[in-house]
């Protein structure tokens, strides 16, 4: 029987950095993040730990192959055409600290 060690998430850096995100279903209302590009580095998402919905935006706390992060998906409007599009940003770098369970 395998047990999963719970994690305590500690925000190490607050950011507002635009990223390119890959999702499993691009036209879906609630797509799932599979990975994102930060500069020239690709971060593959291993697990989505938490999803939080707020008005006009969605926040994802993810565990990647390079650490943990918070992503934000929001809609933005072009000022000339008023067409909306989806944009993504990296909100925070997060450290996941394992919490040992008593035996």
Phi, psi and omega in degrees: 000124180263139177247143179263126179285125178291151181245144170257123183264128180238123180286122181261335179206127174274131184228167170215064188251125178292136179227158173262123187249141173255132181238162182284325180227095188300327183265005182285157177291319180236077180287155177258136182284130176251342179176168177210154178259126174242100188068238178258004181262132177261132179246112180274127181281123177270323181204139171266113185277320185212142173233129181234128180256130172232173183299116176077003180207157179229136179248138178236129170259120187235152171253124181247177177288351179242012180131200182245154181204161172247129179244149178234130175250125182217164178257140178229149183251140173287127185294334181274317185260344183063019173280141179262152175216161180268136177232155180234147173215152175274115185274322186201148167268134186232142176254130178261114181257121179292138178256114180290141178267141177291145181266000000 
